[in-house]
Amino acid sequence: MKIEERSRLQEMLFLLGLETYQTQKLSLQDALQISSDSMKNWAPQTPKDLPWNFLRKLQALNAEARNTTMVLDLPRDTRPVEKESQMEEEIIYWDTAEDISADIYSFSELPTPDTPVNPLDLLCALLLSSDSFLQQEIVSKMSLCQFALPLILPDPENHYHTFLLWAMRGTVRTWGSQPPRVVGSFREDSMVLSRAPAFAFVRMEVSSNSKSQLLNDVLSPGHRQQDCFWHRDLNLGTNPREIADGLVEISWFLPSGREDLDIFPEPMAFLNLRGDIGSHWLQFKFLTEISSAIFILTDNISKKEYKLLSSMKGSTTKYYFILSPYRGKRNTNLRFLNRLIPVLKMDHSHVLVKVSSTDSVGFVRRVRAIVTHVTRSPCRRVSVEDMANAARKLGLKVDEDCEECQRAKDRMEQITRKIKDLETYCRDELRLQGEPWRKVAQVEKELCQIQWASEPPEKYRAELRHRLLELRMQQNDHDPSWGVQEFISGISSPSLGEKQYFLKWMEWGLARVAQPRPRPSPEMIFTLRPKHCGAMDFSEPFWPEPLGVEHFLREMGQFYEAESCLVEAGKLPAGQRRFAHFPGLALELLLKGLPLELIDGNTLSPALRWVTGLLKELHVRLERRSRLVVLSALGMPGTGKSTLLNTMFGLRFVTGRGRGPRGAFMQLIKVAESFSQDLGCDHILVIDSGGLIAGVRTEAGERFEREASLATLIMGLSNVTVVSLAETRNIPPAILHAFLRLEKTGHMPNYQFVYQNLHDVSALGSKPRERRQLLDQPSDVGRATVQMEKQGDGIQTLADLAFWDPEKQHIWHIPGLWHGVPPMAAVNLAYSEAIFELKRCLLENIRNGLSNQNKNIQQLIELVRRL
């Protein structure tokens, strides 16, 4: 039997083209690289296409990612996208026969390239072939799409099932409480740490009722069905599972704080075991250890199952049976139930009957009432961490227990344990930032300004240079603090895995111990509507910046900057440098997907030597593959630009206004070698302006001038710029200012204006003339900006600028991300589709040479210096 199971797993991996990833696991960088398929909205032809198709759709938050379509007998490269609907299609859905006994209904032969693959098998095979960080990304994206998440991953080859604690670590959600709109009524937390009552739904032998469909009905509001768990009642959802039996999934109900919408008043966890409990007793035993109540769906209670359930005597978990007696042996069921009632401490109210004539709405209401009743009485509340502890006691493997992960966690805890007060810690441990860095930035700014003066005062310039050297010498007199040294040791680990684990642990650890910012309002948490995006309030102050990994990297950057400045001035011999290796350490993080700070949001200044040092290291590391395209996104906080970039390219920019650092960050995307010649570049450097553009009025003076200069810098570096707008009439003045400056120089990137969060989704189909009209109305900030640039009264809108081409599609309408009311809202499919079209347009423009001439890294270094 074991040989047969082993062959089934290996054959499934071979069928999906994943057999090569069993020793060298599939990484996040493998999944995110740009290829020719990134520009095609194609359906897979063969099972080997399925994993990549799923990853692409999941990255784009596509609500149909779990519905896999195979179009057979037509070469993919020659298939016209617009005629896909006319082709012969074979639709494969996720859940298939999850409530049907595998012994009765499963086929004896494995799928072939011409037959459907069960999508749950696809998920399990992909997770088994992925490294820990890709697993985490998959689970995080599934959570955003409101899909049920894999909690226990079965291993049919070795029967060594894995509890996915690490994979769940990145799942963070926000929810409300009742009564709503009071102080502290909204909470954001990791789902790994938050405790909630847990309810498990399992199948015993055969059930005529679909437990996954029942779970979805329980979780869905009356006006909208939501398929968190995929089930056999979906169209063609009857494909047999080959390797996914024993999978345990989890999903949460999270309240919005509105009594008229919320099914339950508090968070609830719902778990689903795929397969029969008799064949997966270890998973069932786990569920009994962590659940407040278990619902058992069955048509028959056999002697075997009776004996197994009798062993649960003394359990504090409540048990409920959902029967279909007309399909089973009614008298036998009643006899065994009467015996189980005293053993499991049940009464007759714990037995529910559901047949074809049962009122489904009333039955769901009854199940919800049971869940509510259980939570109102004393019951256990568990977190995913608590579940992991229960799994360990039962002998289940926990993915987080590997040595590399635990060493990285220990180092993080040593660092964060010393953070008692945020302000004190920053002053004592991050000594080169704050006031020292602000003073340096101010002097460097003045040096830059007098450089362009018609008759620069040499005496004043000498004074500034002397002052800069004094400040840099003061910085260089310090040694890195203990916390910074520990951080450097963490990212210097010879083990690549331990280094990545450490960075993730640091992100979460710092987020929990250092949160100085106030809680956002419910609207800012749950919506991205224009009236809450900041476009209407130009005087709003910046939010307090939370402590993050970027502060430790910024400290390293300042040590490097101070030392480099002294070497350039001849005050320090090059042979005495201590920090010359810092850019190389930071570059390793950039290559593994960590966004690095390009412009410090506190001082609104770029650390020039640090950035050029990073780029030089990048040039050395990439060698012959150093052709770059720079793509930037600008806009005010809250306009959805970071979410847009993350959805298009699978990036990790912080999202949510008021939650992340204020500076501009950059991230590197690899272009597949097979596509780089066609696209014309080897990598794409993506820049997110973050919170740099605050939308202040021109009267704000110096602040506005600095914002405009930084917008000019970012756009000047870019081949392609995406401007994210909350109000089309209120283009941020600093960005309009940058357009005017760049128009003078003739250096104009390919640009796309993205108008997000429309109330009317039908605006997606607006005609070019209607789109142009959106930017034809002059705005007060536009007039003020143009007047500030002394361009005259003839130019009042972007349409008046020389580079504006009304025949090209420069304006995009992106509908809202959510379909419904968060936190239980589904992702809007139209959002994902619009983002894909925008991505395809950007890549087409790069390939067709419509952007500025692509750069190599040496040219980019020189451009940074000049700008």
N, C-alpha and C positions, 0 to 999 in steps of 0.2 A: 504493500500500500504506500509506503514511504517513497519507493522508487517512482511509482506512478505520479505522486504529488510533486516530486522534484522535477520530473519531466514536464509536468504541466506548467510550472512556474518558468522553467527555462524556455519552453516552447512559446509561452506568452511573451517573454522578453524578446525572443528572436522575432516573433511575428510583428512586434512593435518597433523593432530596430534598436532595442535598448540593451542588448546583450553585451555590448562593448563598454557599458557604463557600470559594470558590476565591480570592477576593481578600481578604476579611476572614475569616480562619480561625476555625474553631470553637475556643473556649477552654475551659479547665477550669471556669471559673465558669458558662459556658453549660451544660455537661454536668451540673453538680451542683445547679442550682437546684431548689427544691421545686415540684412542679406536681401537678395532680390525678392524674396517672399514677403519682406516687410512692406512692399509697395503693392501687394496683390491681395485682393479680397477673394481668395480662392477657397474652395472646399477641398478637403483631402481626397486623394484618389485611392490610396492604399493604407493599410493599417500602420505602416511606418510613418505616414504623415500625421497620424492622430496626436502623438505627444506634442509635436511642435505647434500644431493647430490649436490644441488646448492651451498651451502656454501663451501663445500670442493673444488669444481671446481673453484669457484671464488677466493678462497684463493690461489690456484695454478696458477692463471692467465690463466686459460684454456679458449681459444677462443670459445670453444663450451659449455661454462657454461650455456648459455641460451637455448640450445637444450637438452631437458630432455628426456631420453629414459627409458621406463618401460618394463622390461622383466617379463612376467607373468607366473604363474603356475610352478615355479621352485624354490625350497628353495635356498636362497642366499648363505648360508654357504656351500652348496654342489655343487654349480655351478662352473665348471672349467672356469677360466677367458679366457683361450685361445680358448674356443668354443663359446664365446658369439655371434659371428657373425652368428653361425648356429642356434641360438635360435629364437623362434617366438618373434618379437619385435614390440613394439607399440611406434612410435615416436611422441613426442609432441613438437611443436615449440612454440616460444615465442609469436609472435604477434597475430596470428589468424586474425579474421575478424574485424580489427580495423577501416575499412572504411565502414562497412556495418551497416545499422541502426539496433540497438538492437530490436526495436519494430517489425521489419519485419523478421529478421533472427534468433533471439535468441530462444533457446529452453525453454520450460516451466519448465523443471525439472533440478535440480542441477546434477553435475557429480556424479557418483558412483565410488566405488573402481575399477570398471572394465572399466571406460571410461576416456578419457584424461582430464587433468586439464589444463586450459589456463595458460601458463607461466606468463602472466602479472598478473593474479589472484594470482599465487604463490608469485610473488614479492611483491604485495600489502599486502597479508596476512602475509608474513614474516616480512615486515617492521612494520606492525601494532602490531606484536608480539615481537618486539625487543626493547631493551632499546636504549637510544640516542647514546651510544658509539658503539654498534653493527651496528646501522643504519649508522653511520659515516663510519665505516669500510667497510660495503657493498658498499656504494656509492664511496668511495675512490678506492676500487678494481675494480668496474665497470668502473671508469674513466680510470684506467690503461689499461683495456681491450678494450677501445674505445667504450664502450656501452653507449647509451643514458642514462642520469641520471634522476631519479624521482625528480621532483621539487615541485609539488603539489600532495600530497597523499590523495586520496579520502577516506572518511569514510561513506560508504553507510548506516550504521546503524544510525548514529546521524546527518548526513549531516554537519559535522563540519570538513571541509577539512583542512589539515595541510600543510603549506609552510615549506619545509625542509631546512631552512637556516643553522641550526647547522650541519645537516648531510652533507651539502656541504662544510663545513669549511675546511675539510682536503684535498680538491681537489686543488693541486698545479700543474701547468703546465709550460713548457718552450717553447718559440717560437721565431722565428726570424722576421726580418723586411727587407724591400728592400730599398736601395741596400744592399746586404749581406756583411758580413765580414768587417764591420767598427766598430769603438769603440761604444759600447752601442747598437749594433744592435740585441743583444739577451737579452731576458727578461724572468725572472722567477717570477711568482706571483701567489697568490691565486686567483682562479677563482671567489671567492666570492667578491673580491675587485676590480678586473680588469673590466674596462668599455669597452663595445663593442656594436655595433648596433645589435638589436635583430629582428629576423624575425620569425613570427608564421605561422604555417600551420594548418588549421582546416577543418573539414568536416561539410557541411550543408545538413541534411537529408542523401540522398544516393549519393555516387559518384562511378562511374565506374572506376575511376582512384585511385590507391593507393597513398595516400599522403606520407606515410612512405617510400614507394619505391622511390617516387619522391625526397624526402629529401635525401635519400641515394645516389641517382644519382647526386644530386647537390653537395654533400659533397665528392664524390669519384673522384679521378683522372681518366683520361680516360683509363689507362692501368689496373686498378684494382678496382673491385667493393668492397665497404665496407659497411656492414650492421650495421651502428650505431643504426638505428631504425629497429625493426623487423616488418614485414609486411605480408599481406595476400597472397602475391604471392610466399612465400616460400612453399616448399613441405608440404602438410598436415597442412598448417597454416590457418585452417578454424574453429578452435574450438571457441565456443562462450565464451565471457567474462561474468563473473558473478558479480564481485565486483570491477573491474578495470576501468570501464567507469568513466570518469572525471579525470583520471590521466593526469598530464601535465609533459612531459619529455623535457629535454634540452640537447643539444650537441653543441660543438663549432667547427668551423673551425679555425685552428691555422696555420699560415704560417711558412715555414721552412726558408724563406729568399732567396729561389732560384726561380727566375722568371719562369724557365722552368717547375717547379713542382707545384707552388702555384696557386690555383684556384682564390683566392682573395689575395690582398696585405696586409690585416690586419685581426685581429681576428673578427669573426662573431659568434653570438649566434643564434641557430635555435631551436625553440620550437614546440612541437607537442601535440595537445590536442586529447586524445583518447575519441571517442564517438562524438555524434552530438552536435553542439553548442546550438541548441534549448533546449536540455535536461541538458546542463551544461553552463547556461548563465553566472553564476558568474565567472567561469574560463575564459570564452570568454571575459567578461568585463575586467578581469585582463590583458589578453593578449593585449587588445586595449590600456591599460594604459601604457604598457612598450615596445611595439613593434614599430619599425620604419615602418614596413610594415606587412600586414597580407594577406596570400594567402588562399582564400576560395575555396575549391573543392566541386563541386556539379553537379548533373544532373538536378535538378529542383530548382527553386526559388518559394516557395509557398507564399501565402499571409501572413502567420504567420511569416515566416523568413523575408519577406520584412518589416513588421512592426518593428520587432526587430532591423534589420539593420538600419532602418530609425532613430531609437533612438540614433544612433551614430553620428548624425549631430553635426558638430563643432569639431570633433576629428581631431587631427593633424596626426594621423596614416594614412598611405596610404593603400588602399585596392585593391587587385587584385583577379579576379575571374578566375578559371580554370574550364571550362565547357565541358561536353560531350553532345552536343545538340541532337544528333541523338537518344539518349536513353531517353531524357526528352521531356518536352513540350516546343518545340523551341519557338513558338510565345509567350507563357506565360513568358518564361525566358527573351526574348527581351523586352517585355513590362515593366517588373519589373526592368530590368537593366537600361532602359532609365529613369525611375523615380529615381533610386538610383544614377545615375551619378552626378547630381548637389548636392545631399545630401551628398555624400561621397567624393565630389570633385575629381571625376574620369574623365577620358576620354576613348575613345574606345581602347587605347593602354593598358588599365588596364584589358581588357577582353581577356583571352587566351582560345583557343579551342584545346582540345586534344582528338582525337578519335583513334580507332585502327590503322588507316592508317597513323597517324601522325608520322613523323620522330622523334624517341625518342631522339636521340643525338642532333638534332637541337633544340628540345623543351627544353631540359635541358640547352643548351647553352643560349637560350633566357631567361630562368628564372635566370640564373647566371648574365646575362647582366642587368636584372632589379635590382637585388640585388646590383650590383656594382654601377649602376646609382643612386640608393637611397642613398648609402653611400657617394657618391661624392657631393651630395647636402646637405644642412644643415639637420641633422637628430639627434634624441636623441641617446645617448650612455649610456647604463645602466650597472650597476654591479648587482650581485645577491643580495647584500645588498639593492640597490635601488629597486629591484623587491620586496624584503620583505617589504619595506616601503609601496609600492603600495598595497601589499596584506593586510597589516594591515588596511589601509584606507577602504578596501572593506569588512572588517570583517572576513578575513581568519585568522586562528590560525597560529602563527609562533612558531615553536618548541623551538626557542632560548629564548622566552620570559618568561620561567618559572623562579621562584624566585631564585632557586639554581644557575642556570646558570648566571643570572644577578648579583647576589652577588659575584660570583667568578670572573666575568668580571670586576666588579668595583675594587676588590682587586688587580687584575693584573694591571689595569690602574694606580692605585696609585703607584705601584712599578715601572712600566716602565716609568712613567711620569718623574721620577727623573733621568733617564739615558740620559744625554746630550752628554757626551763624554765617549766612552767605556773604555779607559785607565784610566781616572780619576775615573770613577765609580768602576772599579775593585779594584783600589788602596784604595779608601775610604770606600767602602761597603763590599768588600770581602777581608778583611785585612789579614787573616791567609794564604791566597794563595800567589802565586807569589814568591817573594824572601824569605819570612819566610819559606814556605813549601819546597822550593828548598834547603835551608840550612839544614833543618831537614833531608831531603831525602839523602843528601850527607853524613851527619854524620852517619845515619843509614846504608848506604851502606858500609862505612869504617868499622863500627862495625861488619857487616856481614863478610867482607873480612878477618879481623884479627881473626875471630872465627875459621877459617879453617887453620890458619897458624900453622906450626909445633911447633913453640915456640912463642906463642902470647905475645907481650910486654905488661905486666900488667899495667905499668905506662901509656902507650899510650892509652890503653883501658879505664883506669880510667878517663883520660883527655877527651876522646870522650864521655863517659857517663855523665861527668859533663857538657860538652858543650851541649849535647842533653837536659839535664834537664834545662839548662839556656834558650835554645830556646823554649822549651815547656812551661816554666814558663812565658816567654814573650807572647806567644800565649794565655795562660790561663788568663793573666791580662786583655785581651780585653773582652768586651761584644759583643754579636752579634749586628750588625748594624741594623738600623731601617728596611732596606729592607729585611735583612735575617729574622728578627723577624716577619715581615709581611708574608714572605714566610712560615715560620714555622706555623704561625696561619692558613694559608691557607690549609696546609696539615694536620693540627690537627683538622679540622672541624669534629664535631660529625656526620655530614651528609656525607655518603659515596659518594653520587652523587655530592655534592658541591665540595668535595675534587677532584674528577675526572675531573669535569668541570674546576676547578682552574688550574690543571696541564696542561690541553689542552690549556687553555687561555694563560698560561705562555709560553708554547712552541711557540705559534704563535706571542704573543706580543714581546718576546725577539728576535725572528727571524726578525721582522720588524724594531726594533729600534737599533739593534746591529749587523750590517753586515760589519765587517772590511775586509772580504776577497775580492780579485779581482774577476771579472767575469771570469768564465771558458771560454775556447775557444769553438766554436761550436762543434768541434769533441768531446771534453770532455763532453759536455752537451748531445749530441745526440747519441754518439757511445761508445762502450766499446771494441774497437779494440785493439789488442796487442800493436800496435805502439803508442797508446795514453794511455796505462795503467800504464806506469811508469816502465815497466820491462826493458826498454832500457836506462833509465836515472837513474843511481845510485847516482848521486850527487845532485838530486833535493832537495831543502830545503822544510821544512814543510810549509804548508799554515797557515796563521793567523787563530787561533781558534775562532769561533764565540761564543758569550755569550749564554749560554743555561741553562736549568734547572739543568743540572749536576753540574754547578759551585756553585749553592746554596746548593745542597746536599754535594758537596765536602767541602764547608765551614762548614757545620754541622759536617761532618766527622772529620775535623781538630780540632774543639772544643772538640769532643768526644775523639780524639786521645791524645790531650794535657792533658786533664783531667785524662784520664786513665793512661798515663805515670806517672803523678805526684802521683796518688794513688798507683801505683805499687812501686814507689820509696819511699813511706811513707811520701811524702811531702804534701799530702792532705788527710784528713780523708774521708773515703768512705761516711760518712753521709753528707758531704758537697757537694756532686756531684750535678751539675745542669743539666748535659747533658746526663745522663745515659739512658734517654728515647728516645734519637735520633735514635738509630738503629731500635727500634720498629716502629717509624714513617716512616722510609725509607722502612722497610719491607712491610708495608701496600701497598706501591706503587709498590714494586716488585710483590706482590701477585695479583695486579690488572693490571699487564702487562707492567709496565714501566721498561725499561732497566736501571740497576744501574751500576755505574762505578766500575770496579774491579781493574783496573790499570790506574793511572793518566797519560795521554799522554804528559803532559808538563814536568813532572819530571821523567817519565818512572819508576815510583815507585808505588807499592801497599801500600795502607794505611792498614797495617796488623791488627791493633787493631779494626779498623772500619769494615773491612771485616769479621773478626772472630766474632765481635759483631753482625753483620747482620746474620751470619750463626747460632749463638747461638739462636737468636730470632726465626729464621726459624725452628730450631729444636723444640723449645718449642711450636710454633704455629702448626706445622704439627703433633706433638705427634707421634702416631703409624705409620703414613704414611710418614716416613722420609727416605725411601730408594731412593737413587739418582743415576742417570747416568749423567755424565758430557760429553757434546758434544761440541767441539770447532771447530772454523773455523779460519784458519790462511792464510795469503797471503798479498801481497802488496795492497795499496789503488788502486781502479780502476779495480780490477780483478773480481768484481761481487760477492764477498763472502757474503756481507750483503744482497743483493737482493736474493741470493740463499737461505739463512736462512729464510728470510721473506716469500719467496714463498713456501718453504717446510712446515713451521710451523705457518705462519700467525703472525710473530713477528714484532717488531717495531724498529729494528736497523736502524740508519740513513744510507741512501744510497747516492751514488754520491760522487766521489772523490773531495776533497776540499770543501765539504759542511758541514761536521759535525765534532764532537770532535775527537781527535786523540787517545784517550785511548781505553782500552779493556772494553767491557760492558757485563753484564750477564742478562739473562732473564729466567724466570721459566715457564715451561709448565707442566700442570697437566695431569696425566695419569688416565683415567677413572677407578674407583674401579673394574669394571667388567673385566678389561683387565690387571690390575697391577700384578696380580699373574702370568699370562701367560708371560708378558713382563719382569718381574723380578724387577720392580722398580715402585715407586709411583709418581715420578716427574723426569723430564729431565731438567737439568740446562744447558742452551746454552750460550756459551761464544763466542763473536765476537771480534777478535783481533783489529778491527778498523784500525787505521793508525799507529799502533806500529811498524810494519815491513816496513821500508822505502826502503829497498833494497840497502843500502849503501855498498860500498866495504869493504873488510876486512881492508884496509889501514885506514879506518875511525876511527879505534882504539876504544876508550871508548864508542862511540855511538854504534858501532857494538856489542861490548861485552855486553852492556846493553840490546840491542835488542835480542841477542842470549839467554841471561839469562831469559828474559821475555817469549820468545818463549818456552824455556825449562819449565818454570813455568806453562804456560797454557797447554802445552802438557802433563806435568807430572800430572796435576790435572784431565786430561781427560780420559774417557773410550774410546771415539771415537773422532778422529780428521779428519777434512776435510781440505786439503791443496788446496787452489784455485790458479791456475796458469794462467798467461797470455802467457808465453813462457815456454814450457816444458823443454827446455834446460837451462833455467835460473831459477831454483828453488832458491828462496831467500836464500842467504848464511846463514842468522841467523837461518832459519828453518832447513837447512841441518846440521848446527852446533848443533841444539837442538836434532836432530835424533841421532847424534853421541854420545852426552852426555847420552841420555836416553838408548841407546844401552848398554852402560857400566853398567848402573844400573839394566838392565833387566826389567825396567818399560816402556813397549812400548804399547801405545794405539792402538786400531784398527784404521787403517788409510785408507783414500780414497783420491786420487789425482784427482782433477777436473780441466779439461782443458776447459775453457770457450771461447765463442765468435769465434768459428771456422768460417772461410770463406766458407769452403766446408761442408755443412750439411751432405753429404754422409759419412763423417768420423764417424758418429754415428754407422755405421755398421762395423767399422774396426774390424779385428780379433784380438784375444789375442796376437798373435805373433807380429802383427803390433803395438799394443798398447805398448807392452814391449819395442819395438825398440825406442819409443819416449823418454824413459828415459835411454837408453843405451849409449847415446852419452855423453862423459865427457865434462863438461863446465869449463871455466876458474874459475868461482866463486866456483864451486865444488872442483877443485884442491886446490884453495887457502884456502877454509874452512877446508878441510881435513888436509892440511899441518899445519894450525893453531892449529888443535886438535892433531897434531903429531901422526897421525894414520899410516903414511907411504904412499908410493906411490902406494901401492896395491889397495887402495880404491879410486876410482875417480867418481863413480856415485852411486845413490841409489841402483842400481842392484847389487853392490858389497857388500852391507851391509848384515850382518848376518840375519837380520830379514826379508829381502826381499824374498817374495814367488811369483815367476813368474806365478805359476799356479792359484793364486787367482786374482780376478778382482779388482785391486787396482786403476785403472785409468778409469776415466769417461770423455766422451766428451759431453759437453753441448753446443748446438747450440746457436746462437745469440738470444737475447730476442725479437728483433723487426723484423717484416717482412715488409720491406719497409723503407722509409725515415721518421724519426720522424719530427715533433710531431704528424703527422696524421697516422703514421705506426700502423698496427695491431700487437698484440702480436703473436709471432711465436708459433704455436701449438706444434711444436717439442720441444721447450724449456720447456713448461709445462710438456709434457710427459716424457722428460728425467729427470726433477727434481723429478717427482713422482717415477720413477724407482730408483733413488738415495735414496730417502726417504725410500722406501720400503726395500732397501738393508741395510740401516743403522739400521732400526728397527728390521730387521731379525737378523742382527749380534748381536744386544743387546739381543734379545730373545734367541738366540742360544748360548749365552755365549762366542762369539768370541771377545768381547771387554774385557778390564780389568775387574776384579771382581767389581761388583757394590758396592757402598759405602753407608753407612748411613751418616748423616750430621756430627756426632761426628768424624767419621773417616776422613771426608773431612776437618774439622777444623784442625785436627792434621796434615794432609798432607799439608795444606797451611802453617802451621808453619814450618814444616821440609823443604819444598821446598824453 
